[in-house]
Amino acid sequence: MATTEVKVLGSWPSPYAMRPRIALNLKSLTYEYIEEKLWEGKSELLLQSNPVYKKIPVLIHGDNKPICESLIIVQYIDEAWSSGPSILPSDPCERAVARFWAAYLDDKWFPAVKSIGVAKGEEAKKAAIAQVEAGLALMEEAYDKCSKGKGYFGGDEVGYLDIAFGSFLGWLRVTEKFNAMKLLDEGKTPGLVKWADRFCSHAAVKDVMPDTDKLAEFGKFVIAKIRAAGAAAEMH
């Protein structure tokens, strides 16, 4: 398959938009990355490519229909370009476990990370932090079991769960920075601390992982907008 016909619609602060780019890099594929400035409005290409959710990321592969939703895109890349290294485990049980934890991260864990930044009052913030820390303890156990003593959740190489979890590391660092605390802690999650360093310095990852300070500035902008919207809602 020709790889020059591959396009990714994304936005640099989005952890979800990182996922297909890492997967394509792992497969050593050439692709065109199209930056969507969502805070200025959505492009016609995005609205046409994802009319259901109108969200990034979107993968456009030649004449195929656009593929939407980040983890579905990663699975598609793994199946469409089977010649490169496998991203999903070959064992059905291990595949299911990887998908389970990826869904947990998206549905439960990362929403808790986001809620720390917009929590109203110290009690709400403490509850969100506790939920994030409990999730990291679970992921430390999952890493121990999935990696089997190797460097990544996927074993010797970055895999599906590494991509799912690792894409959130930028925002986890921003959350630590804003709250002057360590969530990934050497004492509590030593395996994840080493894994995070390894993941972020991987050749397929390092050029798409956003700079923490730049992401923090964008985070301030987002939090201000959320709080302004909340204040406006309370006035009605």
N, C-alpha and C positions, 0 to 999 in steps of 0.2 A: 504494500500500500504506500502511496506517496504521502510523505509527511509534511510537505510544504503546504498542503491544503488544510492544515490544522490551525484553528484559531481558538483562543481562550478569551472570553469576556470576563474581566475581573476588576477588582479595585484594591489598591495596594494595602489598605488597612485591614482588609477582610481575611480572617483566618481560613474561611471556606474557599476563597479564591486561590489561596496558596496550594491547596491539595492537588488539583489537576496539574499545576505547574511542576510540583515535585515529582508526581507520577510520570509525567512526560520526560522530565530530566533523567529520572532513573532508567527510562527506556532509551535514553540518548536520542530523543526525537526533536526535530526542528519544528517550531510552531510560532505563530504570530500572536503576541499578547496585545490585547486591546484594552486600554485603561478606561473604565467607566467612572466618571466623576458624579457619583450618585447624589451628592449634596447639591449639585447644580441641575439635576434632572436626569432622566433615563433616556438613553439613545433609542432611536427607532429600531436599530439592529437588535438591541436587548429586548425591546417590547415585542418585536416580531419573533425572536428566537425563543423566548420564554413567556408566552402570552398567559399562561396559567398563574404562575407565581410572580412574574416580572422581577426576578431576582438574579443576581450573579451567584456563582459562576455558571457560565454556559460554555460547552465545548461544541465547536462546529467542525465537523470532519467531512471535508469534500462535499459530495452531494447528499450525504446522509442527513437525516433530520437532526436538529440540534439536540444535544444531551444535556439535561439539567440535573441539579442537585449534586453537591460536591462528592459525596461518597459513591453515588451511582456512577459519576464520571470516572472516578478512580478505578472502579470495577470494569467499566467499559474499556478504559485504556489498557488494563491488564489483559483483557480478553481479545481486544482488537489487534494488539501488537504482542503476540505470544513469543516472539523470537527473543525479546529482551529478558532481563531477570524477572521472575515472578514476584508480584506484589502481594497477592493473597496467598495464604498457605495452601498447599496441595491437599492436605488431609482435611476431609469434610468437617470433622469435629473441631479442628483448629481454626478452620474458616469461620465456623459458627461462633466460636468463642471470640474471635477478633471482631466480628460484626456486632456481637452482643456489647462488648466494651465500647466500641465506636458509637453505638446508639446511646449508651449510658452517658458518654461524654457530651454528646450533642443535646440530649434531652434533659439531663439532670445537672451534670457537673459544671459545664460552661455557663448555663444560665445563673448558677449560684455565684460564679466569678463575676459576672456582669452586675449582679444585684449588690455586690459590695460597694461599687462605685456610686450607686444611686440610692442606697439605703437611707431611710429617714430615721435618724436617732441611733444612739450607740447600741441599743439592744438588737435592733434589726441588723445592724452591721455585724455584731458579734455572732448572731445566728447564721448569717451568710458565710462568714469566715469559718465557722465550725463545720458547716456543710462542705465547704471547699477542702478543708483539711481532712475530713473523713473520707472524701472522695480520693484524695491523694494517697491515703493509707491503703485504700482498696486497689488503686492503680499500682502501688508498690508491690503488693501481693501478686497482682496480675502480671506485672513485669517479670517477677521471679519465676512464675510458672510458664509464661509464654516464651521467654528468652532462652530458657534452659541453660542459663549460665553464659550466654553469648551477649553480644553488644547491644542488640535491638530486640524489640518485641517480636520482630520478624526473624530473629536468629542472627545470622552473620551479616545480613543486609537490611536496610530500611524496608519495612513492609507496610501493609494496610493500616494496622493499628498505630504504628509509629507516625504515619502521615496524619491520621485522625487526631491523635493526641498532640503531636509535635506542632501542628499548625496553631495551637492555642498558647504556645510558650511565650510569644511576644506580648500578648495581652496579660498573661500571668505575671510577667516581669513588670509591666506597667502598673498592675494592681499592687504589687509589692512596693514599687517606687512611691505611689500615691499614699500608701498607708504605713510607710517606713517599717516594713516587716518582711520576714522570710516565710513564704508558703512552701516552697521547695527547700526543705531543710536537711542538711547533711546528717543530723542526728536522728530524724524521723523517717526520711525517705532517701537513704544513701544511694540506692540503686537508681532511682529516678534522677537524682542530681547528676550522676555520672552520665546517664543516658541522655539527659537534656543537653549537656555539653557536647556529647558525641553527635547527637542529631543535628544541632545547630551548625556544627562545623563541617557536616557532610557536604560533599561537592554538589549534590542535587538540591540542597536546601539553602546553603549560605547566601546565595544571591537573591533569593525570594523572601528570606526572613527580614521583616522590616526592622529598622533601627529603633531601639527602645525609646530614645529621646523624641524622635519624630513621631512615633506612635503615641507617646504620652501627650504631646501637644494636640494631636488629633483627638485623643481621649478627653481632654479638657473641653474641647469644642463640643463633642458629643454629649458629655454630662451636662454642660450648660444648656444645650438645646432640650434635653430630656426634662431638666428641672424647670426651665422656662415654660415648657408645654404643660407640665404638672401644675405650676402656679396659675397658668391661664385657665386650666380646667377647673381649679378650685374657686375661681372668681365667678363662674357661671352658676 
